[in-house]
Amino acid sequence: MASKADDVTPPRRAAEWVTHRERGSMTLLRIMTFLSLRLGRTGGRIFLQLIAAYFFTFAPTARRHARAYLRKVLGREPTAADRYRHVLSFATTIHDRVYLLKERFDLFDITLEGESVVQEALVKGQGAFLMGAHVGSFEMIRAIGRQQPGLRVAMAMYEDNARQLNAMLAAINPTAALDVIALGHIDAMLKIQECLDRGTFVGVLGDRTLGNEASLRVDFLGQPARFPIGAMRAAAIMRRPVIFMIGLYRGGNRYHVAFESLADFSTVAPRQREAAVQAAIGRYALLLEKHVRRDPYNWFNFFDFWRGGDA
């Protein structure tokens, strides 16, 4: 559950994942894009094992943090097979991202859970926030969005990530339309508001803090961690619903996409807003924990996620 109000911190120094960029992720993406476009999904998966083995062997920092996570979520010391499966799941979702951006949805067996939550928000026509995490495949959720009549999704992300995503899309499928809002600019909130007013859903990933922003200390997998509160505050100020979303890889060509109602700020009075935001962050952490315990190898935060949680 969420901690008390005094566990809300003002901006701090930059987070570890910001100061130590995940260069391996982009390197892996470039390699998998090259192989995927030339060999197809079946052929590309032959090399996937070797690429996963390389990163398993030569990324000691990420390996150490992944092991600490697996120890928490599995409740035991992870075996080498556990740790390799974790890396392979990450590599697979990056590999599959290429085909999703190519709109080759026919290659995948996708199951849905909580679709009615999205449909109800669509009927209201006022837009909503879709809050995910660096867990599983966010591209799979965008794929679902393309197949839902009337559902349009814009992504709000940090500027460096937005630039990388646009570069990746240009390399894979230059004709694919992608609405990306780069956070950190003075007009970012205005662009989000405009999207919502058009009935567009705005996707955000709510599990990482830049470090230099306000955060809330929440128990997660048995240890306090810091979760950013900016996106949830924005939803509260704009009086919009927030829907939890997650796209989980389950082996082979199988994915499971789940939606759950997270918060609805449409009737929250201004004086109650901060308490409602903190309660929503607590629920977000609970939902995230529920899903990673069910599908533990989908966690793709390869840094010390709990750093600063005890401060």
C-alpha positions in Angstrom: 0.0 0.0 0.0 1.0 3.6 -0.4 2.9 5.3 2.4 1.8 8.4 4.3 1.8 11.9 2.7 5.3 12.7 4.2 6.7 9.9 2.0 6.1 12.2 -1.0 9.5 13.6 -1.9 10.4 16.8 -3.8 12.7 16.6 -6.8 16.0 14.8 -6.1 19.1 14.0 -8.1 18.9 12.1 -11.4 17.9 8.5 -11.2 20.3 5.6 -12.0 18.6 4.6 -15.2 19.0 8.2 -16.5 22.7 8.6 -15.6 23.5 5.1 -17.0 21.5 4.8 -20.2 20.6 1.3 -21.3 22.8 1.3 -24.3 22.5 -2.5 -24.6 18.8 -2.1 -25.3 19.4 0.0 -28.4 22.3 -2.1 -29.6 20.0 -5.2 -29.2 17.2 -3.4 -31.0 19.5 -2.6 -34.0 20.7 -6.2 -34.3 17.3 -7.7 -34.0 15.9 -5.2 -36.6 18.5 -6.2 -39.1 18.0 -9.9 -38.6 14.2 -9.7 -38.3 13.7 -7.8 -41.6 15.9 -10.2 -43.5 15.2 -13.6 -41.9 11.6 -13.4 -40.7 10.4 -14.2 -37.2 11.2 -17.9 -37.4 14.6 -17.4 -38.8 15.4 -14.5 -36.5 14.6 -16.6 -33.5 17.4 -19.0 -34.3 19.9 -16.2 -33.6 17.8 -14.8 -30.6 19.2 -17.5 -28.3 22.8 -16.5 -29.2 22.1 -12.8 -28.8 20.4 -13.3 -25.4 23.4 -15.5 -24.3 25.8 -12.7 -25.3 24.0 -10.1 -23.2 23.5 -12.6 -20.4 27.3 -13.0 -20.3 28.6 -9.5 -21.0 26.2 -7.2 -19.1 27.3 -7.7 -15.5 25.6 -4.6 -14.0 22.2 -5.4 -15.6 22.7 -9.1 -14.6 23.3 -8.2 -11.0 20.1 -6.0 -10.8 18.0 -8.6 -12.6 19.2 -11.2 -10.2 18.1 -9.0 -7.2 14.7 -8.6 -8.8 14.2 -12.3 -9.5 15.2 -13.1 -5.9 12.3 -10.8 -4.7 9.6 -11.9 -7.2 10.4 -15.7 -7.1 11.0 -15.8 -3.3 14.2 -17.9 -3.8 17.6 -17.6 -5.3 17.2 -17.6 -9.1 18.9 -20.3 -11.1 21.0 -19.7 -14.2 18.0 -20.9 -16.2 15.7 -18.3 -14.5 18.2 -15.5 -15.3 18.7 -16.6 -18.9 14.9 -16.9 -19.4 14.5 -13.3 -18.1 17.0 -12.0 -20.7 15.5 -14.1 -23.5 12.0 -12.7 -22.8 13.4 -9.2 -23.0 15.2 -10.0 -26.3 12.0 -11.7 -27.7 9.8 -8.6 -27.0 12.3 -6.4 -28.9 12.4 -8.9 -31.7 8.6 -9.0 -32.0 8.4 -5.2 -31.8 9.7 -5.1 -35.4 6.8 -7.2 -36.7 4.3 -5.2 -34.7 5.6 -2.0 -36.2 5.2 -3.7 -39.5 1.6 -4.4 -38.5 2.1 -8.2 -38.9 -0.4 -8.9 -36.2 -1.2 -12.3 -37.8 2.0 -13.7 -36.5 0.8 -13.5 -32.9 -1.7 -15.2 -30.6 -3.1 -12.4 -28.5 -5.5 -12.8 -25.6 -7.4 -9.9 -24.0 -8.5 -9.2 -20.5 -10.6 -6.2 -19.3 -11.4 -4.9 -22.8 -14.7 -3.5 -21.5 -12.8 -1.0 -19.4 -11.4 0.6 -22.6 -14.7 0.4 -24.4 -16.5 2.3 -21.6 -13.9 5.0 -21.7 -14.3 5.2 -25.5 -18.0 5.6 -25.3 -17.6 8.7 -23.1 -15.4 10.2 -25.8 -13.3 12.3 -23.3 -10.0 10.4 -23.6 -8.2 8.7 -20.8 -4.7 8.0 -19.6 -3.3 4.5 -20.2 -0.6 3.9 -17.6 1.8 1.0 -18.2 5.3 0.1 -17.2 8.6 -1.2 -18.5 7.1 -4.7 -18.3 6.4 -6.9 -21.3 5.6 -5.3 -24.6 4.0 -1.8 -24.9 4.0 -2.3 -28.6 1.5 -5.1 -28.2 -0.9 -2.6 -26.6 -0.5 -0.3 -29.5 -1.3 -3.2 -31.8 -4.6 -3.7 -29.9 -5.3 0.0 -30.3 -5.0 -0.2 -34.1 -7.5 -3.0 -34.2 -10.1 -1.2 -32.0 -12.5 1.1 -34.0 -12.1 4.7 -32.8 -9.3 4.0 -30.4 -6.4 6.4 -31.0 -3.3 6.3 -28.7 -0.6 9.0 -28.3 2.5 8.2 -26.4 3.9 10.6 -23.8 7.6 9.9 -23.0 10.9 11.5 -22.1 12.5 13.3 -24.9 15.5 11.0 -25.4 13.1 8.0 -25.5 10.9 9.8 -28.0 13.8 10.5 -30.3 15.0 6.9 -30.1 11.5 5.6 -30.8 11.0 7.9 -33.8 14.4 6.8 -35.2 13.5 3.1 -34.7 10.1 3.6 -36.5 11.8 5.4 -39.4 14.1 2.5 -39.9 11.4 -0.2 -39.6 8.3 1.3 -41.1 8.5 4.9 -42.2 4.8 4.9 -43.3 3.5 4.0 -39.9 1.8 7.0 -38.1 2.9 7.5 -34.5 1.8 10.3 -32.3 4.5 11.0 -29.7 4.5 13.8 -27.1 8.0 14.6 -25.8 7.8 15.4 -22.0 10.0 18.1 -20.6 8.8 20.8 -22.9 6.7 23.7 -21.6 3.9 22.8 -24.0 3.8 19.1 -23.3 0.8 19.4 -21.0 -1.1 21.5 -23.5 -0.5 18.8 -26.2 -1.7 16.1 -23.8 -4.8 18.1 -23.1 -5.5 18.6 -26.8 -5.2 14.9 -27.4 -7.6 14.1 -24.6 -10.1 16.6 -25.8 -10.1 14.9 -29.2 -10.9 11.6 -27.4 -7.4 10.3 -27.9 -5.9 8.0 -25.2 -2.5 9.1 -23.8 -0.1 6.3 -22.9 2.5 6.8 -20.2 4.9 4.5 -18.4 4.5 5.1 -14.7 7.2 3.0 -13.1 10.4 5.1 -13.6 11.3 8.4 -12.0 13.9 10.7 -13.5 15.0 11.3 -9.9 14.6 15.1 -10.2 10.9 14.9 -9.8 8.4 14.3 -7.0 7.9 10.7 -6.1 6.0 8.6 -3.6 7.4 5.8 -1.5 5.4 2.6 -1.9 5.9 -1.0 -0.9 6.7 -3.1 -3.9 7.7 -6.8 -3.8 8.4 -6.5 -0.1 10.7 -3.4 -0.2 10.0 0.3 -0.5 10.5 1.8 -3.9 9.9 5.3 -5.4 7.2 5.8 -8.0 6.8 9.2 -9.9 3.6 11.0 -9.3 3.7 13.6 -12.1 1.6 11.7 -14.6 -1.1 10.8 -12.0 -1.2 14.4 -10.9 -1.7 15.5 -14.5 -4.6 13.1 -14.8 -6.1 14.5 -11.6 -5.8 18.1 -12.7 -7.3 17.3 -16.1 -10.0 15.2 -14.3 -9.6 12.1 -16.5 -9.8 8.4 -15.9 -6.6 6.4 -15.7 -6.5 2.8 -17.0 -3.8 0.3 -16.0 -2.4 -1.6 -19.0 0.1 -4.3 -19.5 1.1 -6.6 -22.4 2.8 -9.8 -21.2 4.9 -12.2 -23.2 4.0 -15.9 -22.5 6.3 -17.9 -24.8 6.2 -18.8 -28.4 4.0 -16.3 -30.2 1.7 -15.8 -27.3 0.9 -12.5 -25.6 -1.7 -11.5 -23.0 -2.9 -7.9 -22.8 -4.8 -6.8 -19.7 -6.6 -3.5 -18.8 -7.9 -2.6 -15.4 -9.5 0.5 -14.0 -6.9 2.4 -12.0 -8.5 5.8 -11.0 -11.2 8.2 -12.1 -10.5 11.8 -11.2 -13.6 13.2 -12.9 -15.4 13.9 -9.7 -12.5 14.5 -7.3 -12.6 17.9 -5.6 -9.4 19.9 -5.7 -8.9 19.7 -1.9 -9.0 15.9 -2.2 -6.8 15.6 -5.2 -3.5 14.9 -3.5 -4.9 12.1 -1.4 -6.6 10.6 -4.5 -3.3 10.7 -6.4 -1.4 8.9 -3.6 -4.1 6.3 -3.4 -3.9 5.8 -7.2 -0.1 5.4 -7.1 -0.6 2.7 -4.3 -3.1 0.9 -6.5 -0.8 1.1 -9.5 2.0 -0.5 -7.5 -0.3 -3.3 -6.3 -1.5 -4.0 -9.9 2.0 -4.0 -11.2 3.1 -6.4 -8.4 0.2 -8.7 -9.1 1.2 -9.1 -12.8 4.9 -9.4 -12.4 4.4 -12.2 -9.8 2.2 -13.9 -12.3 4.6 -13.4 -15.2 7.9 -12.7 -13.5 10.2 -12.8 -16.6 8.5 -9.7 -18.1 10.2 -7.2 -15.8 12.5 -5.1 -18.0 14.0 -2.6 -15.5 17.6 -3.7 -15.5 18.8 -1.2 -12.8 18.4 -0.8 -9.0 14.7 -0.1 -9.0 14.6 0.1 -5.2 17.4 2.6 -4.9 16.3 5.5 -2.7 13.2 3.7 -1.5 14.5 3.5 2.1 15.6 7.2 2.2 
